[in-house]
């Protein structure tokens, strides 16, 4: 494939490369500017005022960082990108940063693609037909012959049952069959009978299977390319291969790592397709890209725009015509952000993610049900998922605007910076011999593990919060229902599967899917498994106004580990009253809460009195200067902002005798 070796050897994302520099495609120096005729406030003047407000605090405190280390400035202006090639362009034209279409279809600006994964093909069919009547425009069919992680489709007959009554020439079908992708694709090909709705996706993805399962066949890519050749002419609007960045995302990877892995996977598929006789333009058209989208709206929108920018660059270097450089994208709400605890908050996460995907210009969006981390979806949870999209589409009118984020200097700059960072990582993967080599050597997994560990650290310290789990947990929550399924009974009713055993002559370490909330949820599970609900006694010092800030902090922290509080707002006049109340609370743990002034005057005496009364574990809310003296007086543990809250909660669990 012409140009791919140039990419591997170090073609820059921004700079001269065959057939031309990126800047030539995205120059808007002559574009009309709405700011003409208005005097722009000077950035130095704004910074001067801002620095006065900081009162000596370093300016860097206002500058954040993404997981990739990209700076998040407190203010963005047009001048921030004036010195670089401006990645705006126009919708529908290379490099397609602003979308692959010049005008979005206002009736259906993106496909509302619902995910169906109930193990029973008959139940799946009922769900599909019901949801198609209620606003779903596209079907994502998750397939697992054993029924553990998808529809138990074991034969061609099972496949036909799942899609019975579906007009496949009107409602595009998208497959997610993992290592069984080619086998399932043949079923869909037979069912389509030469008629496929635009957006139909066979989604064969052997490299994605390698990421998820740790194995693939050495001829899987060439076989996928042969299948793509078989549907190229009869089904020209369908895509055959999926480039899936979700395994990287769900394993804790950064935005740039997701993008880099997607670019490298796409290049691997381009090579396989061109070897099978595809032109570079034809090869690009049979690929679709799938990304997980988190709840950080502007960064996630920039991620989709950066993918289109970088992929256009890949296709340019490979010699594709401008019209053939577009990337077709599906956005799926992130699984790693979802929670089992307070799952109702997943509705808000899904809404933010869907908004980001729509603003970022995704061609199809799948909002996972609020119960995804708990079990199988119900009609209610799928209704909320699809109506999230419909509301944003038809009531918020997002789809009526081409590139809603266009012109936001933050989004434009983040698009460019993400594309640059991903391009560097992509070329590093290519330098190793490509995505398969990077996976089999383990280097990509190590890079992702490093990123995951860094994020897990910030979640453990509650610097990055998970609402409803690490912050503001609800101990007496009401859980939503999930669908039930007897997988063994379903399998027993079906014939022996015809699915071939996946080939495994290429192996790698599988990327482990994670959820950020899981460690805290495990502590909640442990606490709730006790015969008696664990609680701690709040031994407050001073007046309510004195201790309320720290008692509220401690109350929230302990609840995130499933531990409730006994009388957190009670006021005690002396140590005798405090000790008597503790003795009546029937818990071995007391928590001292007050101001630093109260701690200096009364904490030591209070701790000694509680220990003398029989309290076995004393916690102090805060980080006072005289820790040594307080420890000597009987304080066993300190809880404060910035510490590893998971470890603090484990210590508390041990003190409460939780097993």
C-alpha positions as CSV (number, residue, x, y, z in Angstrom):
1,X,0.0,0.0,0.0
2,X,1.6,3.2,-1.1
3,X,2.5,5.6,1.7
4,X,2.1,3.3,4.7
5,X,5.9,2.7,4.9
6,X,6.3,6.5,4.9
7,X,3.9,6.6,7.9
8,X,6.0,4.0,9.7
9,X,9.3,5.8,9.0
10,X,8.2,9.0,10.7
11,X,5.9,11.1,8.6
12,X,4.8,14.0,10.9
13,X,1.1,14.7,11.5
14,X,1.9,18.3,10.8
15,X,4.4,18.9,8.0
16,X,5.5,17.9,4.5
17,X,4.4,14.4,3.5
18,X,3.2,12.8,0.3
19,X,1.1,14.1,-1.3
20,X,1.1,17.4,0.6
21,X,1.3,19.1,4.0
22,X,-1.6,18.9,6.4
23,X,-1.6,22.7,6.7
24,X,-2.5,22.9,3.0
25,X,-5.8,21.2,3.8
26,X,-6.8,23.2,6.8
27,X,-5.9,26.8,6.2
28,X,-8.6,29.3,7.2
29,X,-6.6,32.4,7.2
30,X,-9.0,34.1,4.9
31,X,-12.2,33.0,6.7
32,X,-14.6,35.6,7.9
33,X,-14.3,36.4,11.6
34,X,-17.2,37.6,13.6
35,X,-14.9,39.5,15.9
36,X,-13.9,42.0,13.2
37,X,-14.8,45.5,14.3
38,X,-14.6,44.7,18.0
39,X,-11.7,45.5,20.2
40,X,-10.4,42.2,21.7
41,X,-9.4,42.4,25.4
42,X,-5.7,41.7,25.8
43,X,-4.7,38.4,27.3
44,X,-1.9,39.9,29.4
45,X,-4.5,42.3,31.0
46,X,-6.8,39.4,31.8
47,X,-3.9,37.4,33.3
48,X,-2.9,40.4,35.4
49,X,-6.4,40.5,36.9
50,X,-6.5,36.7,37.4
51,X,-3.1,36.7,39.2
52,X,-4.3,39.3,41.7
53,X,-7.2,37.0,42.6
54,X,-4.7,34.1,43.2
55,X,-3.0,36.2,46.0
56,X,0.4,34.7,45.5
57,X,-0.7,31.2,44.5
58,X,1.4,30.0,41.5
59,X,-0.2,30.5,38.1
60,X,0.3,26.8,37.4
61,X,-2.5,26.0,39.9
62,X,-4.9,27.2,37.2
63,X,-3.4,24.9,34.5
64,X,-4.7,21.4,34.6
65,X,-3.6,18.3,32.7
66,X,-5.3,15.5,30.8
67,X,-4.3,11.9,31.3
68,X,-1.9,12.4,28.4
69,X,-0.2,15.3,30.1
70,X,-1.8,17.9,27.7
71,X,-2.3,21.3,29.4
72,X,-5.7,22.5,30.2
73,X,-5.4,26.3,30.2
74,X,-7.7,28.6,32.2
75,X,-8.4,30.6,29.0
76,X,-8.3,29.9,25.3
77,X,-8.2,32.5,22.5
78,X,-8.0,32.5,18.8
79,X,-4.3,33.4,19.0
80,X,-3.6,30.0,20.7
81,X,-3.9,28.2,17.4
82,X,-2.9,31.0,15.0
83,X,0.7,29.9,14.9
84,X,-0.2,26.3,13.8
85,X,-2.3,24.8,11.0
86,X,-5.8,25.5,12.0
87,X,-7.8,22.2,12.2
88,X,-11.2,23.7,11.4
89,X,-11.8,23.3,7.7
90,X,-15.4,22.9,6.6
91,X,-17.9,20.1,7.2
92,X,-17.9,17.4,4.6
93,X,-14.4,18.1,3.2
94,X,-10.9,16.8,4.0
95,X,-9.6,16.4,6.7
96,X,-13.2,16.0,7.9
97,X,-12.5,17.4,11.4
98,X,-15.9,19.1,11.3
99,X,-17.7,16.0,10.2
100,X,-18.0,13.7,7.2
101,X,-21.1,15.4,5.7
102,X,-21.5,19.0,4.6
103,X,-25.1,19.0,5.9
104,X,-26.4,16.7,8.6
105,X,-29.8,15.0,8.1
106,X,-31.9,17.0,10.4
107,X,-34.4,14.1,10.7
108,X,-31.7,11.6,11.6
109,X,-28.4,13.3,12.1
110,X,-26.9,10.1,13.6
111,X,-28.1,6.6,13.9
112,X,-29.7,5.7,17.3
113,X,-28.0,2.3,17.6
114,X,-29.3,0.3,20.5
115,X,-27.3,-2.6,21.9
116,X,-29.0,-6.0,22.3
117,X,-27.3,-8.8,24.2
118,X,-30.0,-11.0,26.0
119,X,-28.8,-14.6,25.6
120,X,-32.1,-15.8,24.4
121,X,-32.5,-15.1,20.6
122,X,-36.3,-15.1,20.9
123,X,-36.2,-12.5,23.7
124,X,-33.7,-10.5,21.8
125,X,-36.1,-10.5,18.8
126,X,-38.9,-9.2,21.0
127,X,-36.7,-6.4,22.3
128,X,-35.5,-5.4,18.9
129,X,-39.0,-5.2,17.4
130,X,-40.3,-3.3,20.3
131,X,-37.4,-0.8,20.3
132,X,-37.5,-0.2,16.6
133,X,-41.1,0.9,17.0
134,X,-40.0,3.3,19.7
135,X,-37.3,5.3,18.1
136,X,-34.3,3.1,17.6
137,X,-33.0,3.4,14.0
138,X,-30.1,0.8,14.1
139,X,-29.3,-2.5,15.8
140,X,-26.1,-3.6,17.5
141,X,-26.3,-7.4,17.9
142,X,-23.8,-8.7,20.5
143,X,-23.1,-12.4,19.8
144,X,-21.6,-15.1,22.0
145,X,-22.4,-18.7,21.1
146,X,-22.2,-19.6,24.8
147,X,-24.6,-16.8,25.9
148,X,-22.4,-15.5,28.7
149,X,-21.6,-12.1,27.0
150,X,-24.2,-11.8,24.3
151,X,-27.0,-13.5,22.3
152,X,-26.5,-17.2,22.3
153,X,-26.5,-17.5,18.5
154,X,-25.2,-21.0,17.7
155,X,-26.6,-21.6,14.3
156,X,-27.9,-19.8,11.2
157,X,-31.4,-20.5,12.5
158,X,-30.7,-18.7,15.8
159,X,-29.5,-15.7,13.8
160,X,-32.7,-15.6,11.8
161,X,-34.8,-15.9,15.0
162,X,-33.0,-12.9,16.5
163,X,-33.7,-10.7,13.4
164,X,-37.1,-12.1,12.5
165,X,-39.4,-9.4,11.2
166,X,-36.6,-6.8,10.9
167,X,-36.5,-5.0,7.6
168,X,-32.7,-5.1,7.3
169,X,-32.8,-2.9,4.2
170,X,-34.3,-0.1,6.3
171,X,-32.8,-0.7,9.8
172,X,-29.0,-1.1,9.6
173,X,-27.6,-4.1,11.6
174,X,-24.3,-3.9,13.3
175,X,-22.6,-7.0,14.6
176,X,-20.3,-7.4,17.7
177,X,-19.2,-11.0,17.6
178,X,-15.6,-10.8,18.8
179,X,-13.5,-13.8,17.8
180,X,-16.6,-15.2,15.9
181,X,-16.9,-12.1,13.7
182,X,-16.3,-13.8,10.4
183,X,-18.7,-16.6,11.2
184,X,-21.5,-14.2,12.2
185,X,-20.8,-12.0,9.2
186,X,-21.6,-14.8,6.9
187,X,-25.0,-15.2,8.5
188,X,-25.8,-11.5,8.1
189,X,-24.5,-11.5,4.5
190,X,-27.0,-14.3,3.7
191,X,-29.9,-12.6,5.4
192,X,-29.3,-9.3,3.6
193,X,-29.7,-10.9,0.2
194,X,-27.9,-8.0,-1.5
195,X,-29.9,-5.3,0.2
196,X,-28.3,-3.4,3.1
197,X,-29.3,-0.1,4.7
198,X,-26.6,2.5,4.9
199,X,-24.8,2.0,8.2
200,X,-24.9,-1.8,8.0
201,X,-21.7,-3.0,9.6
202,X,-20.3,-6.6,9.6
203,X,-17.6,-5.4,12.1
204,X,-15.1,-8.2,11.6
205,X,-12.3,-7.2,14.0
206,X,-9.6,-9.8,14.6
207,X,-7.2,-7.3,16.2
208,X,-10.0,-6.3,18.6
209,X,-10.4,-9.9,19.5
210,X,-6.7,-10.1,20.2
211,X,-6.9,-7.2,22.5
212,X,-9.9,-8.7,24.4
213,X,-9.2,-12.4,24.4
214,X,-5.4,-12.5,23.9
215,X,-5.6,-14.6,20.7
216,X,-6.2,-14.4,17.0
217,X,-5.4,-16.4,13.9
218,X,-2.4,-15.5,11.7
219,X,-4.7,-15.5,8.7
220,X,-7.7,-13.8,10.3
221,X,-6.9,-10.4,8.7
222,X,-6.5,-11.9,5.2
223,X,-9.7,-13.9,5.7
224,X,-11.5,-10.7,6.8
225,X,-10.2,-8.9,3.7
226,X,-11.5,-11.7,1.5
227,X,-14.9,-11.4,3.1
228,X,-14.8,-7.6,2.5
229,X,-14.1,-8.3,-1.2
230,X,-17.1,-10.6,-1.4
231,X,-19.5,-7.8,-0.2
232,X,-17.8,-4.9,-1.9
233,X,-19.9,-4.9,-5.0
234,X,-23.3,-6.3,-3.8
235,X,-23.3,-4.2,-0.6
236,X,-21.4,-1.0,-1.3
237,X,-22.9,1.0,1.6
238,X,-21.9,-1.6,4.2
239,X,-18.7,-1.7,6.1
240,X,-16.9,-5.0,6.6
241,X,-14.1,-4.4,9.2
242,X,-14.3,-2.6,12.6
243,X,-11.5,-0.7,14.1
244,X,-12.4,-0.8,17.8
245,X,-10.6,1.4,20.3
246,X,-12.9,0.4,23.2
247,X,-10.6,-2.4,24.5
248,X,-7.9,0.2,25.1
249,X,-10.3,2.6,26.7
250,X,-12.0,0.0,28.9
251,X,-8.6,-1.2,30.1
252,X,-7.8,2.4,31.4
253,X,-6.0,3.8,28.4
254,X,-5.7,7.5,27.7
255,X,-7.3,9.4,24.8
256,X,-4.1,9.5,22.8
257,X,-3.5,5.7,23.4
258,X,-7.0,5.0,22.1
259,X,-6.4,7.1,19.1
260,X,-3.0,5.7,18.4
261,X,-4.2,2.1,18.7
262,X,-7.1,2.9,16.4
263,X,-4.8,4.4,13.8
264,X,-2.4,1.5,13.9
265,X,-5.3,-1.0,13.7
266,X,-6.7,0.8,10.7
267,X,-3.4,0.8,9.0
268,X,-3.0,-3.0,9.6
269,X,-6.5,-3.5,8.0
270,X,-5.6,-1.2,5.1
271,X,-2.6,-3.3,4.3
272,X,-4.6,-6.5,4.4
273,X,-7.3,-5.0,2.2
274,X,-4.9,-3.6,-0.4
275,X,-3.1,-7.0,-0.5
276,X,-6.6,-8.5,-1.3
277,X,-6.9,-6.2,-4.3
278,X,-8.7,-3.1,-2.8
279,X,-7.6,0.3,-3.9
280,X,-6.7,2.5,-0.9
281,X,-10.0,4.5,-1.4
282,X,-12.1,1.3,-1.4
283,X,-10.2,-0.1,1.6
284,X,-11.0,3.1,3.6
285,X,-14.7,2.9,2.8
286,X,-15.1,-0.6,4.2
287,X,-13.7,0.4,7.6
288,X,-15.6,1.8,10.5
289,X,-14.2,3.2,13.8
290,X,-15.8,2.5,17.2
291,X,-14.8,4.6,20.2
292,X,-15.9,4.6,23.9
293,X,-16.9,8.1,25.0
294,X,-16.6,9.3,28.6
295,X,-18.4,12.1,30.3
296,X,-15.8,14.8,29.9
297,X,-17.8,16.4,27.1
298,X,-15.4,18.8,25.4
299,X,-12.4,16.4,25.5
300,X,-14.4,13.5,24.3
301,X,-15.8,15.6,21.4
302,X,-12.3,16.6,20.6
303,X,-11.2,13.0,20.6
304,X,-13.6,12.1,17.7
305,X,-12.5,15.2,15.8
306,X,-8.9,14.3,16.3
307,X,-9.6,10.8,15.0
308,X,-10.9,12.2,11.8
309,X,-8.0,14.6,11.4
310,X,-5.4,11.9,12.0
311,X,-7.1,9.3,9.9
312,X,-7.3,11.8,7.0
313,X,-3.6,12.2,7.4
314,X,-3.0,8.4,7.2
315,X,-5.2,8.2,4.1
316,X,-3.4,11.1,2.5
317,X,0.0,9.5,3.1
318,X,-1.4,6.3,1.6
319,X,-2.4,8.1,-1.6
320,X,-6.1,8.3,-1.1
321,X,-8.1,11.0,-2.9
322,X,-9.5,13.7,-0.6
323,X,-13.1,12.4,-0.8
324,X,-11.9,8.9,0.4
325,X,-10.1,10.2,3.6
326,X,-13.2,10.3,5.8
327,X,-13.6,8.0,8.9
328,X,-17.0,6.5,9.7
329,X,-17.4,6.6,13.5
330,X,-19.6,4.9,16.1
331,X,-19.6,6.2,19.6
332,X,-20.5,4.0,22.6
333,X,-20.9,5.4,26.1
334,X,-18.0,4.3,28.3
335,X,-18.3,1.2,30.4
336,X,-15.4,2.1,32.7
337,X,-17.3,5.1,34.0
338,X,-20.5,3.2,34.9
339,X,-21.4,2.2,38.4
340,X,-23.2,-0.6,40.1
341,X,-23.9,1.6,43.1
342,X,-26.3,4.5,42.6
343,X,-26.8,3.3,39.1
344,X,-29.4,6.0,38.5
345,X,-26.5,8.4,38.2
346,X,-25.5,6.5,35.1
347,X,-28.3,8.3,33.3
348,X,-26.5,11.5,33.7
349,X,-23.2,10.0,32.6
350,X,-24.9,8.5,29.5
351,X,-26.4,11.9,28.7
352,X,-23.1,13.7,29.0
353,X,-21.4,11.0,26.8
354,X,-24.1,11.1,24.2
355,X,-23.9,14.9,24.1
356,X,-20.2,14.7,23.5
357,X,-20.6,12.1,20.8
358,X,-23.2,14.1,19.0
359,X,-21.1,17.3,19.3
360,X,-18.1,15.4,18.1
361,X,-19.9,14.3,14.9
362,X,-20.4,10.5,15.5
363,X,-22.3,8.8,12.7
364,X,-23.9,6.3,15.1
365,X,-24.3,6.5,18.9
366,X,-25.0,3.7,21.3
367,X,-26.0,4.7,24.9
368,X,-25.5,1.8,27.2
369,X,-28.4,1.2,29.7
370,X,-28.1,2.5,33.2
371,X,-28.0,-1.1,34.5
372,X,-25.2,-2.2,32.2
373,X,-22.8,-2.8,35.2
374,X,-25.5,-4.7,37.0
375,X,-26.9,-7.2,34.5
376,X,-29.1,-7.5,31.5
377,X,-31.2,-4.5,30.3
378,X,-34.9,-4.2,30.8
379,X,-37.4,-2.4,28.6
380,X,-37.2,0.5,31.0
381,X,-33.4,0.9,31.0
382,X,-33.3,0.6,27.2
383,X,-36.1,3.2,26.9
384,X,-34.0,5.6,29.0
385,X,-31.0,4.9,26.8
386,X,-32.7,5.6,23.5
387,X,-34.7,8.5,24.7
388,X,-31.5,10.2,25.9
389,X,-30.5,10.3,22.3
390,X,-33.9,11.3,21.0
391,X,-34.2,14.1,23.4
392,X,-30.8,15.5,22.5
393,X,-31.6,15.0,18.8
394,X,-35.1,16.4,18.6
395,X,-35.6,18.7,21.7
396,X,-32.0,20.0,22.1
397,X,-31.6,20.2,18.4
398,X,-27.9,19.2,18.4
399,X,-28.3,17.4,15.1
400,X,-29.5,20.6,13.4
401,X,-26.1,22.2,13.7
402,X,-23.0,21.2,11.7
403,X,-20.1,20.8,14.0
404,X,-21.6,22.3,17.2
405,X,-18.2,22.6,18.8
406,X,-16.6,24.4,15.9
407,X,-15.1,27.7,16.7
408,X,-14.5,26.8,20.4
409,X,-10.9,27.6,20.8
410,X,-10.5,25.0,23.5
411,X,-12.0,22.3,21.4
412,X,-10.0,23.3,18.3
413,X,-6.8,23.4,20.3
414,X,-7.5,20.1,22.1
415,X,-8.4,18.5,18.8
416,X,-5.0,19.5,17.4
417,X,-3.1,18.5,20.6
418,X,-4.8,15.1,20.9
419,X,-4.1,14.4,17.2
420,X,-0.4,15.3,17.6
421,X,0.0,13.2,20.8
422,X,-1.8,10.3,19.2
423,X,0.3,10.6,16.0
424,X,3.5,10.3,18.0
425,X,2.2,7.2,19.8
426,X,0.9,5.8,16.6
427,X,4.3,6.1,14.9
428,X,6.0,4.4,17.9
429,X,3.6,1.5,17.4
430,X,4.4,1.4,13.7
431,X,8.1,1.5,14.5
432,X,7.7,-1.7,16.4
433,X,6.2,-3.4,13.4
434,X,2.6,-2.5,13.8
435,X,-0.3,-3.0,16.2
436,X,-0.1,-6.8,16.3
437,X,3.7,-6.7,17.1
438,X,3.0,-4.1,19.9
439,X,0.4,-6.3,21.4
440,X,2.4,-9.6,21.2
441,X,5.5,-7.9,22.7
442,X,3.4,-6.5,25.5
443,X,4.6,-2.9,25.1
444,X,1.2,-1.5,24.5
445,X,-0.3,-3.3,27.5
446,X,2.5,-1.9,29.7
447,X,1.8,1.6,28.5
448,X,-1.9,1.2,29.2
449,X,-1.2,-0.3,32.6
450,X,0.9,2.7,33.5
451,X,-2.0,5.1,32.5
452,X,-4.5,2.9,34.4
453,X,-2.5,2.9,37.6
454,X,-2.2,6.7,37.5
455,X,-5.9,7.1,37.1
456,X,-6.7,4.5,39.8
457,X,-4.5,6.5,42.2
458,X,-6.5,9.7,41.7
459,X,-9.8,7.8,42.1
460,X,-8.5,6.1,45.2
461,X,-7.6,9.5,46.7
462,X,-11.0,10.8,45.6
463,X,-9.3,13.6,43.6
464,X,-11.2,12.2,40.7
465,X,-14.7,11.5,42.1
466,X,-17.3,9.0,41.0
467,X,-20.6,10.5,42.1
468,X,-22.8,8.1,44.1
469,X,-19.8,5.9,44.9
470,X,-16.7,7.8,46.1
471,X,-18.8,10.9,46.8
472,X,-22.3,11.4,48.0
473,X,-23.1,7.6,48.3
474,X,-26.6,6.6,49.3
475,X,-26.5,3.7,51.8
476,X,-30.2,2.9,51.6
477,X,-30.4,3.2,47.8
478,X,-33.2,1.6,45.8
479,X,-31.8,-0.5,42.9
480,X,-33.4,-0.7,39.5
481,X,-34.5,-4.1,38.1
482,X,-32.5,-6.1,35.6
483,X,-33.6,-8.8,33.2
484,X,-33.1,-12.4,34.3
485,X,-31.9,-15.2,32.1
486,X,-31.2,-18.9,32.6
487,X,-28.3,-19.4,30.2
488,X,-28.1,-23.1,30.7
489,X,-31.8,-23.6,29.9
490,X,-31.5,-21.4,26.8
491,X,-28.5,-23.4,25.6
492,X,-30.3,-26.7,26.3
493,X,-33.1,-25.7,24.0
494,X,-30.8,-25.0,21.1
495,X,-28.9,-27.3,18.8
496,X,-25.1,-27.9,18.9
497,X,-23.3,-24.7,17.9
498,X,-21.8,-24.5,14.4
499,X,-19.4,-21.8,15.5
500,X,-15.8,-22.8,14.7
501,X,-13.2,-22.6,17.5
502,X,-11.3,-19.3,17.3
503,X,-7.8,-19.7,16.0
504,X,-5.0,-18.9,18.5
505,X,-1.7,-19.1,16.8
506,X,-1.0,-15.4,17.6
507,X,-1.2,-14.7,21.4
508,X,-0.9,-11.7,23.6
509,X,-1.8,-10.5,27.0
510,X,-5.5,-9.6,27.0
511,X,-6.4,-6.1,28.0
512,X,-8.5,-6.3,31.2
513,X,-11.7,-4.3,31.3
514,X,-12.1,-2.2,34.4
515,X,-14.5,0.2,36.1
516,X,-13.2,3.1,38.1
517,X,-15.9,2.6,40.8
518,X,-15.2,-1.2,41.3
519,X,-12.8,-1.0,44.3
520,X,-15.1,1.2,46.3
521,X,-18.1,-1.0,45.4
522,X,-16.2,-4.0,46.6
523,X,-15.9,-2.4,50.0
524,X,-19.6,-1.6,50.0
525,X,-20.4,-5.2,49.2
526,X,-18.2,-6.4,52.0
527,X,-19.9,-4.0,54.5
528,X,-23.4,-5.0,53.4
529,X,-22.5,-8.7,53.7
530,X,-22.3,-8.3,57.5
531,X,-25.1,-9.5,59.8
532,X,-25.1,-6.1,61.5
533,X,-24.7,-3.0,59.4
534,X,-21.3,-1.5,60.4
535,X,-21.3,2.0,61.9
536,X,-19.0,4.4,63.7
537,X,-19.6,6.8,66.5
538,X,-19.0,10.5,65.9
539,X,-17.3,11.9,69.0
540,X,-17.8,15.6,68.1
541,X,-15.8,18.5,69.7
542,X,-17.3,21.9,70.1
543,X,-20.4,23.4,68.5
544,X,-22.2,22.1,65.4
545,X,-20.7,25.0,63.3
546,X,-17.2,24.0,64.5
547,X,-17.3,20.4,63.6
548,X,-19.9,20.1,60.7
549,X,-17.4,20.6,57.9
550,X,-15.1,17.7,59.0
551,X,-18.0,15.5,60.2
552,X,-19.6,15.9,56.8
553,X,-16.3,15.0,55.1
554,X,-15.9,11.9,57.3
555,X,-19.6,10.9,56.9
556,X,-19.2,11.0,53.1
557,X,-15.9,9.1,53.2
558,X,-17.1,6.3,55.5
559,X,-20.4,5.9,53.5
560,X,-18.3,5.2,50.4
561,X,-17.0,2.1,52.2
562,X,-20.5,1.1,53.3
563,X,-20.1,2.4,56.9
564,X,-22.8,4.5,58.5
565,X,-22.6,7.1,61.3
566,X,-24.1,7.2,64.8
567,X,-25.3,10.7,65.8
568,X,-23.0,12.7,63.5
569,X,-24.5,16.0,64.6
570,X,-24.8,15.5,68.3
571,X,-23.1,18.0,70.6
572,X,-21.4,16.9,73.9
573,X,-20.6,19.2,76.8
574,X,-17.8,17.1,78.3
575,X,-15.8,13.9,77.9
576,X,-18.2,12.0,80.3
577,X,-21.2,12.7,78.1
578,X,-19.2,11.8,75.0
579,X,-18.0,8.5,76.5
580,X,-21.5,7.5,77.7
581,X,-22.9,8.1,74.3
582,X,-20.2,6.1,72.7
583,X,-20.9,3.2,75.1
584,X,-24.5,3.2,74.0
585,X,-23.6,3.2,70.3
586,X,-22.4,-0.4,70.2
587,X,-19.5,0.2,67.9
588,X,-15.7,-0.1,68.6
589,X,-14.8,2.9,66.6
590,X,-15.1,6.6,67.5
591,X,-14.4,9.5,65.2
592,X,-13.2,12.8,66.6
593,X,-14.4,15.8,64.6
594,X,-13.7,19.5,65.3
595,X,-11.6,22.5,64.3
596,X,-7.8,22.6,64.6
597,X,-8.3,24.9,67.6
598,X,-10.6,22.3,69.3
599,X,-8.1,19.6,68.6
600,X,-5.3,21.5,70.2
601,X,-7.3,22.2,73.3
602,X,-9.4,19.0,73.8
603,X,-8.5,16.2,71.4
604,X,-5.9,14.5,73.5
605,X,-8.1,14.4,76.6
606,X,-11.1,13.2,74.6
607,X,-9.0,10.4,73.0
608,X,-7.7,9.3,76.4
609,X,-11.2,9.3,77.9
610,X,-12.6,7.2,75.0
611,X,-9.7,4.7,75.3
612,X,-10.3,4.4,79.0
613,X,-14.0,3.8,78.4
614,X,-13.0,0.8,76.1
615,X,-13.0,2.3,72.6
616,X,-10.6,0.2,70.6
617,X,-10.1,2.4,67.5
618,X,-10.2,6.2,67.4
619,X,-10.2,8.1,64.1
620,X,-9.5,11.8,63.8
621,X,-10.9,13.8,60.9
622,X,-8.1,16.1,59.7
623,X,-4.4,16.3,59.6
624,X,-3.2,18.3,62.6
625,X,0.4,19.3,63.2
626,X,0.7,17.4,66.5
627,X,0.0,13.9,65.1
628,X,2.6,12.3,67.4
629,X,1.0,13.7,70.6
630,X,-2.5,12.6,69.4
631,X,-1.2,9.1,68.6
632,X,0.3,8.9,72.0
633,X,-3.1,9.9,73.5
634,X,-4.8,7.1,71.6
635,X,-5.7,8.3,68.1
636,X,-5.2,5.3,65.8
637,X,-6.0,6.8,62.4
638,X,-6.3,10.1,60.6
639,X,-8.6,10.7,57.6
640,X,-8.1,13.8,55.4
641,X,-8.3,15.0,51.9
642,X,-5.7,13.8,49.4
643,X,-4.9,10.5,51.2
644,X,-5.5,7.1,49.7
645,X,-9.2,6.8,50.7
646,X,-9.3,3.1,49.7
647,X,-6.5,2.2,52.1
648,X,-8.1,4.4,54.9
649,X,-11.4,2.5,54.4
650,X,-9.7,-0.9,54.5
651,X,-8.1,0.2,57.8
652,X,-11.5,1.2,59.1
653,X,-13.0,-2.1,58.0
654,X,-10.4,-4.0,59.9
655,X,-11.1,-2.0,63.0
656,X,-14.8,-2.8,62.7
657,X,-14.0,-6.5,62.3
658,X,-15.3,-6.8,58.8
659,X,-14.4,-10.0,57.1
